[in-house]
Amino acid sequence: MGHDHDSSYKYLFSAPEMVRDLIIGFVPDEWLHSLDYETLERVEGSYITEDFRGRAEDIVWRIRLGNEWVYLYLLIEFQSTVDKYMALRMMVYQGLLYQDLIKQGAVLSDGRLPPVLPIVLYNGSQRWTAVTDVFDLIPPVPGLVQQFKPRAAFLLIDENAYTDSELASLKNLVATVFRIEHPTDPESIQALLRLLEEWLSDRADLQRMIARWMRATLMRKPEYRILLPEVENLQGLRIMLSEQLEVWARQYEARGEARGEVMALQKLLTKRFGVIPVDILAKIASASQEQVDSWLDQMLDAKNFGDLFGPTTH
């Protein structure tokens, strides 16, 4: 599943407009923002060795600096899970890229290497916890050895670090994609689709790309459980989803009511009988809504945990 996610993001970020909005919206650097993004060019991942042949779909871009054709290489990696050794992987990928640039003669006029901005775009369910510099993967050592610990950091963009209102204020394609991945409610998906339709009214290619990515994303998410036919534009996807979104809205509402009843049951149990045993908490967590309703109905007559749940272990 993580591989499917990474591949779908690589597909989406094969558009230069997405790379531009990623830099403008999520990389806080005025100099980078001042570059001419009309000069963005995709670089094929031909630098991959036999041991890293799976890296062939990497997203590597170059952009012109000033009046000279000197490249700033953007190496973008996509992650849906936290990888403890991500910093090491990125250091290896940068080394492979530099080796290939030397082989191709794509170094600077004085023989030095062009700059690289390594980016990891993370969209897992939890916040990123791994280090972002290989230096921090190695424990401190005394004396001279400490001075030679390698440093190779990457820029982390963690989607979970942004609220929906923060993303809305950015008003760019990547921020909108992040909001689609983490909608506040089902209706917001329709609103975001309309927004993208308006922005991309004259860009059928980008509409098709984002619509296909969104179709794959919705089909992948377990909370939606939906099969969708192929779509060619955002309007088609929005119309197709209109009836299904009503079903999702009811499901969201039902899940909200169920969570509220579980919280009410736990609060009443604690107030009447004290600390809730772990095995009872597990029963409540896995119970159906009908079962939770039944326990709430029996609360008035129950004298202890056993009356409701049978024998318990503490």
Backbone hydrogen bonds in HBPLUS format (Angstrom, degrees):
<---DONOR---> <-ACCEPTOR-->    atom                        ^
c    i                          cat <-CA-CA->   ^        H-A-AA   ^      H-
h    n   atom  resd res      DA  || num        DHA   H-A  angle D-A-AA Bond
n    s   type  num  typ     dist DA aas  dist angle  dist       angle   num
A0005-HIS N   A0001-MET O   3.06 MM   4  6.39 155.5  2.12 148.3 154.6     1
A0006-ASP N   A0002-GLY O   2.95 MM   4  6.24 167.0  1.97 153.7 156.5     2
A0007-SER N   A0003-HIS O   2.93 MM   4  6.10 160.8  1.97 151.0 156.1     3
A0008-SER N   A0004-ASP O   2.98 MM   4  6.16 155.6  2.04 146.8 153.3     4
A0009-TYR N   A0005-HIS O   3.04 MM   4  6.32 151.2  2.13 151.6 159.4     5
A0010-LYS N   A0006-ASP O   2.99 MM   4  6.25 152.4  2.07 145.7 153.6     6
A0011-TYR N   A0007-SER O   3.01 MM   4  6.28 151.3  2.09 145.2 152.6     7
A0012-LEU N   A0008-SER O   3.06 MM   4  6.31 156.5  2.12 140.3 146.2     8
A0013-PHE N   A0009-TYR O   2.87 MM   4  6.07 160.1  1.91 154.7 159.4     9
A0014-SER N   A0011-TYR O   3.26 MM   3  5.38 156.8  2.32 108.4 109.1    10
A0018-MET N   A0015-ALA O   3.06 MM   3  5.51 133.4  2.29 110.3 121.5    11
A0019-VAL N   A0015-ALA O   3.39 MM   4  6.82 155.7  2.45 149.3 155.8    12
A0020-ARG N   A0016-PRO O   2.89 MM   4  6.12 163.9  1.92 153.7 158.2    13
A0021-ASP N   A0017-GLU O   3.04 MM   4  6.20 163.2  2.07 142.8 147.0    14
A0022-LEU N   A0018-MET O   2.92 MM   4  6.08 143.6  2.06 141.6 151.9    15
A0023-ILE N   A0019-VAL O   3.08 MM   4  6.36 160.3  2.12 152.5 156.0    16
A0024-ILE N   A0020-ARG O   2.88 MM   4  6.10 175.5  1.88 159.2 160.7    17
A0025-GLY N   A0021-ASP O   2.87 MM   4  5.56 155.3  1.93 134.2 141.9    18
A0026-PHE N   A0022-LEU O   2.95 MM   4  5.57 148.5  2.05 137.3 145.0    19
A0027-VAL N   A0023-ILE O   3.12 MM   4  4.98 143.7  2.26 132.3 132.6    20
A0029-ASP N   A0027-VAL O   2.86 MM   2  5.84 122.7  2.19 117.5 100.9    21
A0033-HIS N   A0029-ASP O   3.08 MM   4  6.37 154.2  2.15 148.0 155.9    22
A0034-SER N   A0030-GLU O   3.06 MM   4  6.26 129.1  2.32 140.4 153.0    23
A0034-SER N   A0031-TRP O   3.09 MM   3  5.17 137.0  2.28  97.7 109.8    24
A0035-LEU N   A0032-LEU O   3.26 MM   3  5.58 165.1  2.29 109.8 114.3    25
A0039-THR N   A0036-ASP O   3.13 MM   3  5.95 166.7  2.15 117.6 121.8    26
A0040-LEU N   A0037-TYR O   3.39 MM   3  5.31 168.4  2.40 101.3 103.5    27
A0041-GLU N   A0062-ARG O   2.94 MM  21  5.39 151.4  2.03 154.5 161.6    28
A0062-ARG N   A0041-GLU O   2.91 MM  21  5.39 151.9  1.99 149.9 159.1    29
A0043-VAL N   A0060-VAL O   2.72 MM  17  5.26 166.4  1.74 159.9 155.0    30
A0046-SER N   A0044-GLU O   2.82 MM   2  5.54 140.8  1.98  98.1  90.2    31
A0052-PHE N   A0049-THR O   2.97 MM   3  5.14 142.9  2.11 102.6 114.0    32
A0055-ARG N   A0052-PHE O   2.89 MM   3  5.60 166.4  1.91 124.1 128.2    33
A0056-ALA N   A0053-ARG O   3.26 MM   3  5.88 155.9  2.32 121.5 122.3    34
A0058-ASP N   A0055-ARG O   2.97 MM   3  5.55 160.8  2.00 130.0 129.4    35
A0076-ILE N   A0059-ILE O   3.01 MM  17  5.44 178.2  2.01 171.2 170.7    36
A0061-TRP N   A0074-LEU O   2.98 MM  13  5.01 157.7  2.03 136.5 143.7    37
A0074-LEU N   A0061-TRP O   2.72 MM  13  5.01 160.2  1.76 141.9 148.9    38
A0063-ILE N   A0072-LEU O   3.23 MM   9  5.43 134.4  2.45 125.8 138.4    39
A0072-LEU N   A0063-ILE O   3.19 MM   9  5.43 149.9  2.28 140.5 149.4    40
A0065-LEU N   A0070-VAL O   3.16 MM   5  5.63 128.1  2.44 143.9 157.5    41
A0073-TYR N   A0115-PRO O   2.97 MM  42  6.33 160.9  2.01 160.8 156.2    42
A0117-LEU N   A0073-TYR O   2.80 MM  44  6.26 158.5  1.84 163.2 170.7    43
A0075-LEU N   A0117-LEU O   3.11 MM  42  6.12 151.4  2.19 130.6 139.5    44
A0119-ILE N   A0075-LEU O   2.76 MM  44  6.07 167.8  1.77 164.3 165.8    45
A0077-GLU N   A0119-ILE O   2.80 MM  42  6.14 160.7  1.84 158.4 164.9    46
A0121-LEU N   A0077-GLU O   2.84 MM  44  6.23 163.0  1.87 169.9 172.1    47
A0079-GLN N   A0121-LEU O   2.96 MM  42  6.16 165.5  1.98 156.4 155.5    48
A0123-ASN N   A0079-GLN O   2.96 MM  44  6.43 155.0  2.02 157.8 165.9    49
A0086-MET N   A0083-ASP O   3.12 MM   3  5.21 156.1  2.18 119.3 116.1    50
A0088-LEU N   A0085-TYR O   3.12 MM   3  5.34 120.9  2.49 101.7 115.5    51
A0089-ARG N   A0085-TYR O   3.06 MM   4  6.41 163.3  2.09 155.9 160.7    52
A0090-MET N   A0086-MET O   2.90 MM   4  6.15 162.8  1.93 157.0 161.0    53
A0091-MET N   A0087-ALA O   3.06 MM   4  6.24 148.9  2.16 139.7 148.0    54
A0092-VAL N   A0088-LEU O   3.00 MM   4  6.32 156.1  2.06 152.4 158.3    55
A0093-TYR N   A0089-ARG O   2.90 MM   4  6.22 161.3  1.94 153.7 158.9    56
A0094-GLN N   A0090-MET O   2.96 MM   4  6.13 158.2  2.01 146.2 151.7    57
A0095-GLY N   A0091-MET O   3.06 MM   4  6.28 155.0  2.12 143.1 150.0    58
A0096-LEU N   A0092-VAL O   2.94 MM   4  6.25 155.7  2.00 152.8 159.3    59
A0097-LEU N   A0093-TYR O   2.92 MM   4  6.17 155.2  1.98 147.4 154.4    60
A0098-TYR N   A0094-GLN O   2.91 MM   4  6.18 163.8  1.94 152.9 156.7    61
A0099-GLN N   A0095-GLY O   2.96 MM   4  6.16 156.1  2.02 146.2 153.0    62
A0100-ASP N   A0096-LEU O   3.11 MM   4  6.34 154.5  2.17 144.6 150.5    63
A0101-LEU N   A0097-LEU O   2.95 MM   4  6.27 154.1  2.02 150.3 158.1    64
A0102-ILE N   A0098-TYR O   2.98 MM   4  6.22 158.0  2.03 152.7 157.5    65
A0103-LYS N   A0099-GLN O   3.01 MM   4  6.25 157.5  2.06 143.1 149.7    66
A0104-GLN N   A0100-ASP O   2.88 MM   4  6.11 149.7  1.97 149.0 156.7    67
A0105-GLY N   A0101-LEU O   3.03 MM   4  6.02 115.7  2.45 133.4 148.7    68
A0106-ALA N   A0101-LEU O   2.76 MM   5  4.87 152.9  1.84 155.6 154.7    69
A0105-GLY N   A0102-ILE O   3.10 MM   3  5.03 146.1  2.21  97.7 108.0    70
A0108-LEU N   A0112-ARG O   2.83 MM   4  5.28 162.0  1.86 168.4 167.6    71
A0111-GLY N   A0108-LEU O   2.86 MM   3  5.16 161.9  1.90 116.6 120.3    72
A0155-LEU N   A0118-PRO O   2.84 MM  37  6.09 175.5  1.84 159.3 157.8    73
A0120-VAL N   A0155-LEU O   2.89 MM  35  6.19 161.6  1.93 158.9 160.3    74
A0157-ILE N   A0120-VAL O   2.89 MM  37  6.13 165.2  1.91 167.4 164.4    75
A0122-TYR N   A0157-ILE O   2.88 MM  35  6.09 169.3  1.89 155.7 159.3    76
A0159-GLU N   A0122-TYR O   3.07 MM  37  6.26 174.6  2.08 168.2 167.0    77
A0154-PHE N   A0132-THR O   2.95 MM  22  5.72 145.9  2.07 158.2 167.5    78
A0136-ASP N   A0133-ASP O   2.96 MM   3  5.74 146.3  2.07 122.5 129.1    79
A0134-VAL N   A0152-ALA O   3.20 MM  18  5.52 163.4  2.23 129.7 130.6    80
A0137-LEU N   A0134-VAL O   3.00 MM   3  5.22 158.6  2.04 108.7 115.6    81
A0138-ILE N   A0135-PHE O   3.36 MM   3  5.80 161.2  2.40 107.6 113.0    82
A0147-GLN N   A0144-LEU O   3.00 MM   3  5.57 136.2  2.20 113.6 124.3    83
A0148-PHE N   A0145-VAL O   3.00 MM   3  5.44 150.3  2.09 111.8 120.6    84
A0149-LYS N   A0146-GLN O   3.40 MM   3  5.57 171.8  2.41 108.4 109.6    85
A0161-ALA N   A0158-ASP O   2.98 MM   3  5.59 163.4  2.01 119.4 124.8    86
A0162-TYR N   A0159-GLU O   3.27 MM   3  5.97 170.3  2.28 121.7 123.0    87
A0167-LEU N   A0163-THR O   3.03 MM   4  6.34 159.8  2.07 153.3 158.5    88
A0168-ALA N   A0164-ASP O   2.89 MM   4  6.09 155.2  1.95 147.2 154.5    89
A0169-SER N   A0165-SER O   3.11 MM   4  6.25 145.3  2.23 140.2 148.1    90
A0170-LEU N   A0167-LEU O   3.13 MM   3  5.39 145.6  2.25 104.0 113.7    91
A0176-THR N   A0172-ASN O   3.13 MM   4  6.37 154.3  2.19 151.6 159.0    92
A0177-VAL N   A0173-LEU O   2.96 MM   4  6.26 150.9  2.05 148.3 156.6    93
A0178-PHE N   A0174-VAL O   2.94 MM   4  6.28 158.1  1.99 153.0 158.4    94
A0179-ARG N   A0175-ALA O   3.05 MM   4  6.34 150.3  2.14 141.8 149.7    95
A0180-ILE N   A0176-THR O   2.97 MM   4  6.27 145.4  2.09 144.6 154.0    96
A0181-GLU N   A0177-VAL O   3.09 MM   4  6.40 148.9  2.19 147.5 155.6    97
A0182-HIS N   A0178-PHE O   3.16 MM   4  6.45 134.3  2.38 139.3 151.3    98
A0188-SER N   A0185-ASP O   3.11 MM   3  5.58 137.9  2.30 109.9 120.6    99
A0189-ILE N   A0186-PRO O   3.10 MM   3  5.63 148.1  2.21 111.7 120.1   100
A0190-GLN N   A0187-GLU O   3.12 MM   3  5.52 122.4  2.47 105.6 117.8   101
A0191-ALA N   A0187-GLU O   3.32 MM   4  6.74 158.9  2.37 148.5 154.1   102
A0192-LEU N   A0188-SER O   2.93 MM   4  6.13 155.6  1.99 147.1 153.3   103
A0193-LEU N   A0189-ILE O   2.93 MM   4  6.17 151.2  2.01 147.4 155.6   104
A0194-ARG N   A0190-GLN O   3.02 MM   4  6.31 156.9  2.07 150.4 155.9   105
A0195-LEU N   A0191-ALA O   3.04 MM   4  6.29 152.1  2.12 142.3 150.2   106
A0196-LEU N   A0192-LEU O   2.97 MM   4  6.24 160.0  2.01 149.5 153.9   107
A0197-GLU N   A0193-LEU O   2.88 MM   4  6.12 154.8  1.94 147.9 155.4   108
A0198-GLU N   A0194-ARG O   3.01 MM   4  6.27 154.8  2.08 147.1 152.7   109
A0199-TRP N   A0195-LEU O   3.03 MM   4  6.34 162.4  2.06 150.9 155.4   110
A0200-LEU N   A0196-LEU O   2.88 MM   4  5.91 156.2  1.93 151.6 157.8   111
A0203-ARG N   A0200-LEU O   3.02 MM   3  4.98 169.2  2.03 113.0 114.3   112
A0207-GLN N   A0203-ARG O   3.03 MM   4  6.26 161.9  2.06 154.8 160.6   113
A0208-ARG N   A0204-ALA O   2.97 MM   4  6.08 161.1  2.00 145.1 149.8   114
A0209-MET N   A0205-ASP O   3.06 MM   4  6.28 156.3  2.12 142.8 149.5   115
A0210-ILE N   A0206-LEU O   2.92 MM   4  6.09 171.6  1.93 157.0 158.2   116
A0211-ALA N   A0207-GLN O   2.85 MM   4  5.92 159.6  1.89 150.3 156.9   117
A0212-ARG N   A0208-ARG O   3.00 MM   4  6.10 158.7  2.05 145.2 150.4   118
A0213-TRP N   A0209-MET O   2.99 MM   4  6.23 157.0  2.04 145.0 152.0   119
A0214-MET N   A0210-ILE O   2.81 MM   4  5.98 161.4  1.84 151.3 156.4   120
A0215-ARG N   A0211-ALA O   2.92 MM   4  6.08 156.0  1.97 145.6 152.2   121
A0216-ALA N   A0212-ARG O   3.09 MM   4  6.29 164.9  2.11 147.5 150.9   122
A0217-THR N   A0213-TRP O   2.92 MM   4  6.17 151.9  2.00 146.3 154.9   123
A0218-LEU N   A0214-MET O   2.90 MM   4  6.09 165.4  1.92 156.6 158.7   124
A0219-MET N   A0215-ARG O   3.05 MM   4  6.21 157.9  2.10 149.2 155.4   125
A0220-ARG N   A0216-ALA O   3.04 MM   4  6.13 135.1  2.25 137.1 148.6   126
A0220-ARG N   A0217-THR O   3.18 MM   3  5.13 128.6  2.46  92.5 106.1   127
A0221-LYS N   A0217-THR O   3.17 MM   4  6.38 143.2  2.32 147.5 155.7   128
A0224-TYR N   A0221-LYS O   3.23 MM   3  5.83 157.8  2.28 115.0 121.1   129
A0225-ARG N   A0221-LYS O   3.44 MM   4  6.74 167.5  2.46 157.9 160.6   130
A0237-LEU N   A0233-ASN O   3.27 MM   4  6.56 156.1  2.33 143.2 149.7   131
A0238-ARG N   A0234-LEU O   2.85 MM   4  6.04 159.1  1.89 149.7 155.7   132
A0239-ILE N   A0235-GLN O   2.95 MM   4  6.19 163.9  1.97 155.9 159.0   133
A0240-MET N   A0236-GLY O   3.02 MM   4  6.11 159.0  2.06 143.7 150.1   134
A0241-LEU N   A0237-LEU O   2.96 MM   4  6.12 143.3  2.09 145.2 154.7   135
A0242-SER N   A0238-ARG O   3.14 MM   4  6.15 123.0  2.48 139.5 152.7   136
A0242-SER N   A0239-ILE O   3.27 MM   3  5.25 146.0  2.39  98.2 107.6   137
A0245-LEU N   A0241-LEU O   2.77 MM   4  5.85 153.5  1.84 165.4 171.1   138
A0246-GLU N   A0243-GLU O   3.16 MM   3  5.45 133.2  2.39 102.7 114.3   139
A0247-VAL N   A0244-GLN O   3.06 MM   3  5.19 119.1  2.44  98.2 112.8   140
A0248-TRP N   A0244-GLN O   3.00 MM   4  6.39 159.0  2.05 151.6 157.5   141
A0249-ALA N   A0245-LEU O   2.85 MM   4  6.02 153.2  1.92 145.0 152.2   142
A0250-ARG N   A0246-GLU O   3.18 MM   4  6.46 154.8  2.25 143.4 148.7   143
A0251-GLN N   A0247-VAL O   3.01 MM   4  6.34 152.7  2.09 147.0 155.3   144
A0252-TYR N   A0248-TRP O   2.78 MM   4  6.07 157.7  1.82 156.0 161.7   145
A0253-GLU N   A0249-ALA O   2.99 MM   4  6.21 161.2  2.02 146.3 151.3   146
A0254-ALA N   A0250-ARG O   2.90 MM   4  6.11 157.9  1.94 146.7 152.8   147
A0255-ARG N   A0251-GLN O   2.88 MM   4  6.11 158.2  1.92 150.7 156.4   148
A0256-GLY N   A0252-TYR O   2.92 MM   4  6.16 152.3  2.00 147.3 155.3   149
A0257-GLU N   A0253-GLU O   2.98 MM   4  6.28 155.3  2.04 149.3 155.4   150
A0258-ALA N   A0254-ALA O   2.92 MM   4  6.15 157.7  1.97 148.0 154.5   151
A0259-ARG N   A0255-ARG O   2.94 MM   4  6.16 159.9  1.98 149.2 153.9   152
A0260-GLY N   A0256-GLY O   3.05 MM   4  6.25 153.0  2.12 142.8 150.3   153
A0261-GLU N   A0257-GLU O   3.00 MM   4  6.30 150.6  2.09 148.2 155.6   154
A0262-VAL N   A0258-ALA O   3.02 MM   4  6.30 154.7  2.08 149.9 156.7   155
A0263-MET N   A0259-ARG O   3.03 MM   4  6.27 163.2  2.06 150.2 154.1   156
A0264-ALA N   A0260-GLY O   2.99 MM   4  6.20 152.9  2.07 141.9 149.6   157
A0265-LEU N   A0261-GLU O   2.91 MM   4  6.11 157.5  1.96 147.9 153.5   158
A0266-GLN N   A0262-VAL O   2.99 MM   4  6.25 166.3  2.01 154.8 157.8   159
A0267-LYS N   A0263-MET O   2.99 MM   4  6.12 155.7  2.05 145.5 152.4   160
A0268-LEU N   A0264-ALA O   3.00 MM   4  6.20 160.0  2.04 149.3 154.2   161
A0269-LEU N   A0265-LEU O   2.93 MM   4  6.12 163.1  1.96 153.5 158.5   162
A0270-THR N   A0266-GLN O   3.01 MM   4  6.14 163.3  2.04 147.3 151.6   163
A0271-LYS N   A0267-LYS O   3.05 MM   4  6.20 158.2  2.10 144.8 151.0   164
A0272-ARG N   A0268-LEU O   2.98 MM   4  6.14 154.4  2.05 150.5 156.6   165
A0273-PHE N   A0269-LEU O   2.80 MM   4  5.67 166.3  1.82 153.8 158.7   166
A0274-GLY N   A0270-THR O   2.98 MM   4  4.44 141.9  2.13 117.0 122.8   167
A0280-ILE N   A0277-PRO O   3.14 MM   3  5.42 128.3  2.42 102.3 115.4   168
A0281-LEU N   A0277-PRO O   3.07 MM   4  6.45 157.3  2.12 152.7 159.5   169
A0282-ALA N   A0278-VAL O   3.01 MM   4  6.31 151.1  2.09 147.9 155.8   170
A0283-LYS N   A0279-ASP O   3.09 MM   4  6.33 148.4  2.20 134.3 142.4   171
A0284-ILE N   A0280-ILE O   2.92 MM   4  6.22 161.5  1.96 155.5 159.8   172
A0285-ALA N   A0281-LEU O   2.97 MM   4  6.14 158.1  2.01 146.0 152.1   173
A0286-SER N   A0282-ALA O   3.18 MM   4  6.35 144.6  2.31 143.7 151.4   174
A0287-ALA N   A0284-ILE O   3.26 MM   3  5.11 156.5  2.32  99.7 106.8   175
A0292-VAL N   A0288-SER O   3.07 MM   4  6.43 158.5  2.12 151.2 156.8   176
A0293-ASP N   A0289-GLN O   2.94 MM   4  6.19 159.7  1.98 150.5 155.9   177
A0294-SER N   A0290-GLU O   2.99 MM   4  6.23 150.4  2.08 141.0 149.2   178
A0295-TRP N   A0291-GLN O   3.00 MM   4  6.35 156.7  2.05 151.9 157.0   179
A0296-LEU N   A0292-VAL O   3.02 MM   4  6.30 156.6  2.08 149.7 156.3   180
A0297-ASP N   A0293-ASP O   3.00 MM   4  6.29 152.9  2.07 147.5 154.6   181
A0298-GLN N   A0294-SER O   3.10 MM   4  6.37 141.7  2.25 143.3 153.5   182
A0299-MET N   A0296-LEU O   3.30 MM   3  5.24 156.1  2.36 100.1 107.2   183
A0301-ASP N   A0298-GLN O   3.21 MM   3  5.72 132.2  2.46 111.2 122.0   184
A0302-ALA N   A0298-GLN O   3.16 MM   4  6.24 135.2  2.37 150.9 163.7   185
A0307-ASP N   A0304-ASN O   3.23 MM   3  5.64 134.7  2.44 106.4 116.6   186
A0308-LEU N   A0305-PHE O   3.06 MM   3  5.53 136.4  2.26 108.5 119.6   187
A0309-PHE N   A0305-PHE O   2.87 MM   4  6.00 171.5  1.88 163.4 166.4   188
A0310-GLY N   A0306-GLY O   2.85 MM   4  4.25 144.0  1.97 120.6 123.6   189
